[in-house]
């Protein structure tokens, strides 16, 4: 029988789908087929009308829950959220075991701002699901993961952690719930961070850890690279590149043409990355480079930092509503020569856009503390302290260097400095401060701080507050180590101008390890506060020391954990020596490398032209991904040994011993990293 989709005006011999639906002569499969065709033709309203008619006249149909479900999805696409909610509820009423209706109803309720109702829907299904078949397990896992995600987003960290652990133990192969669970444990200072169970061993938990979370957990640059490589494969995979031929560079060297530079990030706003880049963008030489900004952030309200950026870039593009392929196509149409990834693997990143290779040159800079480990990031811009030549083996990209890898905005507003009383601190105490996020505080780092406080009676530790449960946990841990809980003072979050102003009232900033302070360190230096740091081997573990060196006070860089503790204690006992450091910071404030942003902007442009020249000559680097799957396996074993700090040679020897054992079993091809051919 020929069926006209909705009306029979074009073919009087063909009954309309609406007529068939009214008379119960349209099967669910035919209904879905016709509705799908209407949706594909852009006739969503007609599809919704067809579903509405079908459910109205087929009330006794045993699969009406499916029709209600598809009706709800169609209404939601039309923007009829209230209608969608009603249709999803009708689907659940028709079949109380139909999981997709619960899950999608929860998402619509979440989008409507009804967070509690959304969690209630997912919880109802998760608690009621008794079946053990694969589909039921998958649906229950999805419900639990959604609950955890929403609870995390509303800062209900304890509840989110508990829910995500259930999801992870239900599906240890689905790593996303494990990734968020581990991150939440770090944010709450729950140690040990990896807490194996009968359902999920420690290795599976390590596999679930994101690249950024790993930076807070271990100082292992080789495993960090291998983790990024694996994360890229999982996150990005191999997209369909049909219609995306590899772009050849335009010949611009020596022609007087400007380079087209694109900065792509979700953080081009009031954010640590936005603060870092703002003045750089203002200082770019517009006779040399034409600057495009591609903003993929969730926040749409223009703030002061973003307004300044929009005022100085040649072209501003908001790409949040474009999918990855469409965003890549836009960048291609803009004929970008060099595309800069200012996110890496951070929140709201759009790594897949780069996989389409929308520019001849792709470079990582400023947003992510490590190698991308991808086949499409060709360059990484850093500095000589962060990545000395011998450490280039820990990066898949070609490393190019500026003077200091921490740009800052010298124009950023800073509030008037408060008194100690204003921020809840006594005038007569020696105040150690650490305003890094709580996810950077490890068990051994906290133990060092407690040793310092034990040896300096009357001193305080001023920390950036987490949620109150985490704050109380740290107070209790301090008491267990013989340090009175009231010697820990927690600073609430405040707007950035007030944050920079207040931190200067402390006496000494204590860095964390292995993930040290980045913009927080430059904020402290800007306020005149000395920073004591202990560099390691990873990018994240060397960042703070690079800033301290660029500020002109390399004497604040410690050689070991023992040196760090001893010097922190010594500064409290000899405050004149600390005053000398403060005076040195103040004396060099306007001349130090850290604040020479005009020179940094010029150096970046030199590097852009160097990349362009290499690309034009066919000399663009190819990311080196050799043996990274193998290094991942070796590194996972090494990281689980829980060695916090070791010298470079001991670290490399540990890897080489494991590689040699594997080589004896099955020969390993040589690479340019640790497993080099003898004699090289």
N, C-alpha and C positions, 0 to 999 in steps of 0.2 A: 504494500500500500504506500502511495506517495503521501507524505505529510508536509503540509506547509508549517513552518516554524511556529508562527503565532496566529496569523490570519490566513484566510483563503482568498484574499482579494486578487492575488496574481494567478491563481489556478483554482477555478471554481470546483474542479473535480476532486481536489485534494482537501480533506478535512483538516482544519487547523489543529495545532497541538493543544490549544486551549479547549477546543471542543472535545477532543479525545480525553483530556484530563478531567473535564466535567463529567464525562460519562464512564469514567474508570476504564478506559480502553488504551491508556498510555502506560506502558511498563516503566519501572524505575530506570532501567538501562536506557530506554528511549528518551525518557525525561532528561536524564543527565547528559545524553549525547546532544540533544537539541539545545539544552541550556548552555552547554560548553561551546557550541557553535555560535550562539548568540553572544556570549561573553567575548569570544575571540573576535567577533565582528564589532565589538564596542557597544553592543546593545544590552548592557547590564540591567537596565530597568525592565526590558522585555523578559529577560531571564528570570528576574525576581518575580514578575507578574505570573509567569508560568509556574514557578515553584509554589507561589501563594495559592494559585488555583488548584494545583495538584493536591496539596495537603488539605485544602478545604473540602475537597470532594472524594478523598481516598482515606478517610479517617481509620478505616478498619484494615488497611494494608499492613502486613507484618513488617515491612521495611520502611515504614513512614519516618522512623527516626533518621534514616539517611537523607530523606528528602528535606526534613527540617534542618538538618545539619548544613546541607549545601545551600538551602535558602538563607540560613544565617550568614554563611560565608559571603554570599552574594550581597546581602543587605549591608554587611560591614564594609565591603568594597565600595558600595554606593554612599557610604558615610552615614547610613541609618544605624547608628550604634544601638539605640533603644530597641529597634526592631530586631537587630541581630541578637541582642541579649534575650529577648522573648523567644525567638526561634531556637536558640541553643537550649534554653530551659525546656522548651517543648520536646526537643530531641531527647534530653535526659529523662523527661517524664515518660516518653514512649519506650525508652530502653535504658533503665538505670545503670546498666553495665557498659554503656557505650562510652569508652574513655575519651575519644577525640572531642566529644561535646564538652566534657568537663574541662579539658585542657584549653580548648579554644574559648570557652566562656570565660575562663580565668584571664586569658590574655585580653579579651575585650573589656572586662571589668577593670583590669590593670590600666589599660589605655584611658579608661574613663576616670581614673584617679581613685577608684574604689579598691584600694590595695587589700584591705581586710577581707572584703568579699571575694576577691580573687584567690587569696590564700585559702579561704574557707572551701572554695570549689575544689581546688587541687588536693587539699587535705582530705576532703570527703572521699574523693576517689582513691587516694593513696592508702587510706585506712581500710577502705572497703574491698580493695582488689585482693582477692584470695587465690586467683588462678596462678598457675606456675608456668604456663606456656610462654614462649618467647615474646609474643605480642603483648601479653599482659605485663610481663616484666619490663618491657620497653616503655609502655605507657606509664607504669607506676614510677619508673625512673624519671621520665620526663616531668611528671607532676612534682616529684620531690625536688628536681633540679630547678623548676620554676619557683617553687616555694622558697628555696634557698636563695635564688637570685634576687627575688623581691625583698626578702628579709635583709639581705646584705645591703641592698640599695636604700633601705630605711634605717640602716645602722643598728639593726637588731642582730648583733654579731654572734652572740652565744646561740640563739635559736637557729640562725643561718648555718652555723658550723655543724650543729647537731643534725640538721636536715640534710646537708650536703654529705655528711659522712654516711648517712643511710643510703643516699643515692649512689655514692661511690662503692660501698660494699655490695649493693645490689648489682651494679654493672661496673666491675673493676676495669673492663676493657674500654669503657666510655670515660675518657680522661678529663673531660671538662669539669665535671663535678669535683673530681679529686684536685684539680688545679685550684679551684676557688676555695676548697676546704683547707688546703695547705696555706694558701695566702691568708685566709682568715686566722689561722693559728698563729702565723707570724704577726699579724696586726694586733693580736691579743696577748702577745708574749707568752704563748703556751709552749712550754718546753718539756720534752723534746718536740720539735715541730713535726717530725715524722713519727707517728705513733702506730706501728703495725698492729694488725689484728689477725684473727684466724681467717678472715675473708680477703684481706689485702696485705701482702707482704711489703717490706720496706722498699724493695726494688720497684714494685709497681707504683708506690707513692712517689718515688724519685722520677719515674717515667712521666707521671702526671704533672710534675712541677713545671711551671712556665720558665722561660729564659730569665725574665726579670726577677722572679721569685728565687731562682737559683743564685742570682747575684747576691742576695741577702743571706744565703745559706752557706755558701762555700767559696773559698778563694782558689778556684781551679780553672785557669783560663783555657786549657785544652778541652775540658769537659763543657765549659761555657760555650765554646765554638761549636762543639759537636751537638750540644743541646739546641743551639740556635738553628743549626742545619736541619736537625730532625723536626724542630718546631716549624720551620719554613715548609718542609715537605708536608707536614700534617695540616698546617693552616692554609697554605696556598695551593699545594699540589702542583699539578700541571694543567693550567687552564687551556681551554680551546682557543688557539691562536689563529684560527681561520679568520681572515680579514685583518690580521695584524702582522703584516710583513715587517721584518726587522728594518728599522729606519737607518738610512745612511746619513752621515753628518754632512751639513752644508759647509762648503769651503768658505770660512770666514777669516782665517788667520791672514793678517796683512792686507785685508780688504777695506778696513775702516768701518765695517759693519759691526753692530753691537751683538753681543751674545745674548740669547734669550735664556734666562735663568728662571726655573720654577721651584718655589719652596712649597712643599705639600705637607700639611700637618693639621691635626685637630686642636692644636694648642696655640694658634695665632691669636692670642687674647690675653686677659689677665691670668697668667699661668707662668710657672717658672721658665718654661721654654719661650713663651711670648716676651717676658721681661728680658730674657737673654738676647733675643734676636731684634728687638724693636729698634734700637739705635743703629745696629748693623745695617738694617734695611734703609734707615734714613741716610746713612753715610755712603751707600753704594754710589760709585761713579756712573752716572747715567749716560755718560758719553761712551762708556765701555760695556755696560750691561743693561739690558732691559729686563725688569723684574716682574714676574708673575707670582701671585700668591694663590694657592689652592687650599681653601679652608674646608675641612671635613668634620668640624666639631659639632657636637650636639647642641651647644649653647648658641643661640641665635641673637641674643641681645648684644649690641655693640658696646663694649666698654672702652675706657680711655686708651688702653694699649692697642686694641684693635683699631680704634679710630685713627691713631697715629700711623699704624701700618697701612691702612686703606689710603691715607693721604699721600703716602710716598711711593707706593708700588705703582708700576705702570698699569697693571691689570689685576683686579681682585676677582676671584671666582669662588663662589660658594658651591661645593660639589656634594654636600651631604645627601641631597635627594637623588643623586645619580648612582646607579650601580657601578661596579668596578670597571666593567667593559666600557660603559658610556663615559665614565670619567677619563679613562685612558684615551678614548676617541677624542674627547675635548682637548686633552693635552696635545695629542698629535696634531689636531687642527690649529692649535696655537703655535706649532712649529718650535717647540721648546728644544734647545740644544742640550741643556744640562738640567736634570730633574733631581732635586735634593729631597731625600727622605728625612723629615724632621720628627718622625715618630718612632721608627723602628718597631719593636714589639711592645708598645705601650698602649694605654687605654685609648680606645676609639681609633686605633691605627687602621690604615687601609693598605696593608702590605700587598694585597693581590693586584692593586692598580699597577705597581711597578713590574709585576710579572708579565704584563703585556708589552713591556719595554717601549713605553710611549715616547721616550727620548733616546738619542744615541748614547748618551752618558747618564748613568744613574749613580748617585753618591749618597752615602749616609753621613749625616752631620747633626750634632747638637742635641738630638732628642733621645738617643738610646745608648747606654754605656756598654758597648761591646760590638762584636762582629755580627753581621746579619746572617752569615752562613748560607746565603742564597746564591742561585746561579745568575742573578740579574743585578745585584749590587756590585759595581766594579771598583769603586773607590770608597775610602773612609777617611774623613778629615779629623785629625786629632793633634796631639803635640808630642814633642820629643820626650817629655817626662812620662806622660801617660803610656806611650808605646815606644820604648827605646828600640833601636834596630833589632836587637836580639829577640824581642818579643813579637816581631811581625809574624812569626810562625803560628801565633794564636788567632790570626785573622785571615779570612778568605779573600778580603778585598786588598787592593793596593793601598798602602797607607801614605797619605800626604799630610804635611804638618804645618800648623800655624804656631804662633808663639805660646798661646795658652788656649785650651779647648773650652774655656768658660767665658763666653761673651757676657757682658752685663750692660745695663742701661744706666748711664751716668745721670740721665735726666729724671729718673724715677723719683716720684715724690716720697719724702721721708718726713714723718711727723716729728713734732718736738719730743725730745727725749724725756721720758717720764722719770719720776723719782723711784727709788726702790720701794718705798711705801706704796706708790701707785700700783705696782705690779705684785704686791704681796710678799716682798722680800725685806729682811732686816738690813739695816745699814752697816752693821758691824760684822756680818758673816762673810766668809770667803765663798763665793758662789761659782760652782762649776755648772756649766750649761751644756745641754745637748738637745738641739731643736730638730733633730732628724725624726722622721716618722718612726712609730713604734715597730714597724715591720723590720727596721734595720737593727734593732736591739736583739742581740743573741744572748744565750745563757752565759757564755764565757765573757762577752763584752760587759754584761751587767755585773758579773763576778769581779771583774777588774775595777769597775766603778765602786763597788762595795769595799774593796781593799783600799782604794784611795780615800774614801770617806772614813774608814776605820782608823786610818793613819793621820787624819787631819780633823781632830775633834772641833766641833763648832762650824764646820763647813756644811754647805747645802748642795744638793743636786737639783738643778732646775730643768725640767723636762717638758716637752710639748705634750699636752694631754692627749690621750686616746679616749676610748669610751670609759666610763667610770669603773666598769668591772675590771678592765685592764689596768687602770690606775691603782685600784685596790690590790690587784694581784701583785704588782711591783712593790707596793708598800709592805705586803705580807712577806714577800721574798727578801726584802731588806731586813725585816725583823728577824727572819730565820738566819741571816748572816750577821746578826749582832748590831745592825744599824737601825736606829730609831726611825719609824715610819715618817715622823714629821720632818725628817731631813730631806725628804723628797717633796719638791714643790712642783705642781703641775700648772703649766701656763695654758690658758684657753686659746683657741685659734682666734686671730684678729685680722683685720685687713692688712695687706702687705706694708703700707707706709708705717703703721703702728708696730708691726712685727719687727721691721728693721730697727726702728727707733728703740724699742724696749730691750732687744738682745744685748745692746751695748752696755747695759748696767751690770751685766755679769762680769766675773773676773777672768774666766778661762773657759773656752769652748772645748769640750771633749768629743772627739770624733768617734764614730762607730766603726766596726769592722765585722765582716769584710766589705759591706757596702757603705762607703763613707759619704760624707756630706758633699753635695754638688752645689747647687745654687744657694743652699743654706750656708755653706762655707763662705761663698762670696758675699752673702748678706752680712755675715758676722764680721768679715774683714772690712766691709763698707762702713759698719758701725764702729770700727776701731777695736773690735774684740779679738784678741789673739786666739788662734786655733791650734790645738795639739792633735796631730794625726799620726797614724801608723800605716804606711802603705803596704800593700800586698802585691799580688801578681796580676790580678784581673784589672780590666779597665775601671770597673766600679770601685775597686779597692785602691786605685792610684789617683783617682780624680781629685780628692781633697788635697793631697800632697802637691799636685800640680798647681792648684790655686794658691796654696801657701807659698810655694816657690815663686810664682808669678807676682805675688804681693811683696816680695823682697825679704821674706823672713824664713829662709830654708832651715834655720836652726830649730824650727818648730816641728820638723819631721823626725819621727822616732824610728829606731832601727829594729825594735822587737817589742813584744808585749811587756816584757820586763822593763825595758827602757821607758815605754809609755807610762807605766804606773809610777816608776821612780821619778820621772820628770814632772808628772802631775802633782805629786806630793811635794817635790822640791820647790815648785813655783808657789805653793801655798805657804811654805816655810820661809821663802826668800822673795817677798813680794816686790822688792826693788828690781829684781831681775825680770820680773814680768812687766813692770812699768817700763823697763827699757825696750821690751818688745812692742808695747803699745806706742811708745814714742817713735820707734822705727817705722811702724805701720803708718802713723800719721805723717811722718816726714816724707815718706815715699808715695803718699796717697795719689798725688797728681802726676807722678812720673813713672810709676811701676808698670810692668807689662800687663798686669791684670786690667788696668783701666785705660790702656792705650787702644781704644776701640777704632779710631781712624786708621791706625796701622793694621789692625786686624782686618778691617774691611778691604784695604788695599791688597793684603796678602791673600785673602779669599779670591779676589778677582784675578790675581796672578795664577792661583791654582786652577781656577775655572778655565783660563786661557791655556794653561798647560794641558789640562784634560782634553780640551778641544783640539789642540795640536796633535796630541797622541792619537785621538780618534780619527782625525783627518788623514794621518799617515798610516792608519791601519795598525796602530800600536796600542790600542785600548786593552787594558788587562782583562784576562779571563779569570773569574773567581776560582780559586783553588779549593776543591771539595774532596780531594784525594783522601781515601781511608777514613773519612769522618764517621761512617757507621762503625768501623772498628774502634776508633777512638772513643766513641760513645760507650761501647761495651766495657772497654778498659777503664774509662773515666767513671762510669757508674760504680764499678767495684772500688775504685780509689776513693770516691766521695763518701761511700758508706763506711769507710774506715774512720771517718770523723776526725781527721787531722786538721786542726784549725789554722796553724801557722807553721810554715817551714821555709827554709831558704830555697832559692831557685834550683840549685844543684841537687839537693835532696829530693825536691819535687820531681825533677826530670828523671832522676835515677829510678824513682819509684815506678814511673810510667815505663821506662826502658826495660826494667826487670819483667814487668807483666807482658810487654810486647815480645820480649825474647822468648818467654815461655810459650806464647801463642805461635811464634814463628817456628819453634821446634816441632810443634804439632802440624802446622800447615804454613808453608812459606807466605810471608806478607810482602807485597810489592813495596819497594822503597818510596818515600815521599820526601818533601822538603821540610817536614816538621821534625819530629823526634826520631822517626824511623828512617834515618838517612843511610845511604850506601856507605860502607866503610871507606874512609879516605876523604869523604866530602867535608 
